[in-house]
Amino acid sequence: MAARAGVGRGTVSRVINNAVGVRDSTRRAVQQAIAELGYVPNLAARSLAGHRADAIALVMTEPDWRLFGEPFFTEIVHAVGDALTDTPVQLLLTLVRTDTERRRFVEYARGGRVDGVLLMSVHAEDPLPDMLAKAGLPTVMLGRRSGDEGVTYVDADNAGGARGAVTHLLNGGRSTIGAISGPLDMYVAQCRLRGYREALELAGVEVRSSLVVECADFTEESGLRAATDLIARNPELDAVFAASDTMAAGALHALRAAGRRVPQDVAVIGFDDFQPARPTDPPLTTVRQPLEEIGRTMVRLLLEEMEDSLEDSPVAWRHVILRTELILRDSA
């Protein structure tokens, strides 16, 4: 921008900060360069002066604000907050759901109010990560939109975790295993369902469409409805793999209502391993994803990208996939 206006960077900084001692003709030239290049003054001033907002935004892109209360999201917020404890950085939480809110948030972030962005619960066609990258804002995603994601992300081995869970059920003698899936426009749900199918295929067990129910979200209510459907369609059902612990809790309610004992009649495995709002009965076997490590890694990568952006260093996208672990309890 300084070159465009034909002045030094210090002069640009003084114009942006409305300092005295700048000729009117010079001020007009700098302002014209700002307009032509699409710079947002607050961001330009911060970059030139080396200043930071000392704040990052944690953005959830789900359309329903009530999902903020789901255990998975609260665990991630806690993990991110803990990772920032020894830094001067403040954490801002926000919900971005519509095209208007996306544009408004990008302008807000470009205005220098935050130094970087953490994204969670991003669906396949969401353009927000690309909008942030185009604006030059350091961004790290929890999970990814597809297998060839072009933005830095931290994820768990969802397919491997699901494959291990279903293999455990098969090794325990279960043969009619239902799957309760999350929304398949989310890559995390695709991966967990793929792991379920891979385990069956490796064991030579037919993958039946009647044993798979896709839900609109990962909530307990969705799990209850899906399990009720599975029981009605498959009376011989002897196991359920649910794509989240909250879904698995709903499945336990449905099985109890149908007079099925867990695990004697039907074994149940969830995914996540976080502290539920209410303890499940029986205690839930689940795939643990390392939420604290995920939060720490997201923060570390974002802080590194923020430093690189201040130094005008090229930022390479980084993709981190963390291991999961099957935690055995009474439900399977």
CORURSUL-V108685 format. One record per residue. N is the residue number from 0. RES is the residue in one small letter. D_FIRST is the distance of its C-alpha to the first C-alpha in whole Angstrom. Layout:
# CORURSUL-V108685
n | res | d_first
N | RES | D_FIRST
N | RES | D_FIRST
This chain:
# CORURSUL-V108685
n | res | d_first
0 | m | 0
1 | a | 4
2 | a | 5
3 | r | 5
4 | a | 6
5 | g | 8
6 | v | 9
7 | g | 9
8 | r | 8
9 | g | 11
10 | t | 11
11 | v | 8
12 | s | 11
13 | r | 13
14 | v | 12
15 | i | 12
16 | n | 15
17 | n | 16
18 | a | 18
19 | v | 20
20 | g | 20
21 | v | 17
22 | r | 18
23 | d | 18
24 | s | 16
25 | t | 13
26 | r | 13
27 | r | 13
28 | a | 10
29 | v | 8
30 | q | 10
31 | q | 10
32 | a | 6
33 | i | 7
34 | a | 10
35 | e | 9
36 | l | 7
37 | g | 10
38 | y | 9
39 | v | 12
40 | p | 11
41 | n | 14
42 | l | 13
43 | a | 9
44 | a | 12
45 | r | 14
46 | s | 12
47 | l | 11
48 | a | 14
49 | g | 16
50 | h | 18
51 | r | 20
52 | a | 22
53 | d | 25
54 | a | 25
55 | i | 26
56 | a | 27
57 | l | 30
58 | v | 30
59 | m | 34
60 | t | 33
61 | e | 37
62 | p | 38
63 | d | 41
64 | w | 40
65 | r | 44
66 | l | 43
67 | f | 41
68 | g | 44
69 | e | 45
70 | p | 46
71 | f | 44
72 | f | 41
73 | t | 42
74 | e | 43
75 | i | 39
76 | v | 38
77 | h | 40
78 | a | 39
79 | v | 35
80 | g | 36
81 | d | 38
82 | a | 36
83 | l | 34
84 | t | 36
85 | d | 36
86 | t | 32
87 | p | 30
88 | v | 29
89 | q | 30
90 | l | 31
91 | l | 30
92 | l | 32
93 | t | 32
94 | l | 33
95 | v | 31
96 | r | 33
97 | t | 32
98 | d | 29
99 | t | 29
100 | e | 29
101 | r | 26
102 | r | 24
103 | r | 24
104 | f | 24
105 | v | 21
106 | e | 19
107 | y | 21
108 | a | 20
109 | r | 16
110 | g | 17
111 | g | 17
112 | r | 21
113 | v | 22
114 | d | 20
115 | g | 22
116 | v | 25
117 | l | 28
118 | l | 30
119 | m | 34
120 | s | 36
121 | v | 34
122 | h | 36
123 | a | 35
124 | e | 33
125 | d | 31
126 | p | 27
127 | l | 26
128 | p | 25
129 | d | 23
130 | m | 21
131 | l | 21
132 | a | 20
133 | k | 17
134 | a | 16
135 | g | 15
136 | l | 18
137 | p | 21
138 | t | 24
139 | v | 27
140 | m | 30
141 | l | 34
142 | g | 36
143 | r | 34
144 | r | 34
145 | s | 36
146 | g | 37
147 | d | 34
148 | e | 31
149 | g | 28
150 | v | 27
151 | t | 28
152 | y | 31
153 | v | 34
154 | d | 38
155 | a | 41
156 | d | 44
157 | n | 45
158 | a | 47
159 | g | 48
160 | g | 49
161 | a | 51
162 | r | 53
163 | g | 54
164 | a | 55
165 | v | 57
166 | t | 59
167 | h | 60
168 | l | 62
169 | l | 63
170 | n | 65
171 | g | 66
172 | g | 68
173 | r | 66
174 | s | 66
175 | t | 65
176 | i | 61
177 | g | 59
178 | a | 55
179 | i | 53
180 | s | 50
181 | g | 47
182 | p | 45
183 | l | 44
184 | d | 41
185 | m | 40
186 | y | 40
187 | v | 41
188 | a | 44
189 | q | 44
190 | c | 45
191 | r | 47
192 | l | 49
193 | r | 49
194 | g | 50
195 | y | 53
196 | r | 54
197 | e | 54
198 | a | 56
199 | l | 59
200 | e | 58
201 | l | 59
202 | a | 62
203 | g | 63
204 | v | 63
205 | e | 62
206 | v | 59
207 | r | 60
208 | s | 58
209 | s | 60
210 | l | 59
211 | v | 56
212 | v | 54
213 | e | 51
214 | c | 50
215 | a | 47
216 | d | 46
217 | f | 47
218 | t | 49
219 | e | 53
220 | e | 54
221 | s | 52
222 | g | 54
223 | l | 57
224 | r | 57
225 | a | 56
226 | a | 59
227 | t | 62
228 | d | 61
229 | l | 61
230 | i | 65
231 | a | 66
232 | r | 65
233 | n | 66
234 | p | 69
235 | e | 69
236 | l | 66
237 | d | 66
238 | a | 63
239 | v | 59
240 | f | 56
241 | a | 53
242 | a | 49
243 | s | 49
244 | d | 51
245 | t | 51
246 | m | 52
247 | a | 55
248 | a | 56
249 | g | 57
250 | a | 59
251 | l | 61
252 | h | 62
253 | a | 62
254 | l | 65
255 | r | 67
256 | a | 67
257 | a | 68
258 | g | 71
259 | r | 69
260 | r | 69
261 | v | 66
262 | p | 67
263 | q | 70
264 | d | 70
265 | v | 66
266 | a | 63
267 | v | 60
268 | i | 57
269 | g | 53
270 | f | 50
271 | d | 48
272 | d | 50
273 | f | 49
274 | q | 51
275 | p | 52
276 | a | 53
277 | r | 57
278 | p | 58
279 | t | 59
280 | d | 63
281 | p | 64
282 | p | 61
283 | l | 58
284 | t | 58
285 | t | 54
286 | v | 51
287 | r | 49
288 | q | 45
289 | p | 44
290 | l | 42
291 | e | 41
292 | e | 40
293 | i | 38
294 | g | 36
295 | r | 36
296 | t | 34
297 | m | 32
298 | v | 31
299 | r | 31
300 | l | 29
301 | l | 26
302 | l | 26
303 | e | 25
304 | e | 22
305 | m | 21
306 | e | 21
307 | d | 20
308 | s | 17
309 | l | 16
310 | e | 17
311 | d | 14
312 | s | 18
313 | p | 19
314 | v | 21
315 | a | 24
316 | w | 26
317 | r | 29
318 | h | 32
319 | v | 35
320 | i | 39
321 | l | 41
322 | r | 45
323 | t | 47
324 | e | 51
325 | l | 54
326 | i | 56
327 | l | 59
328 | r | 61
329 | d | 64
330 | s | 62
331 | a | 63
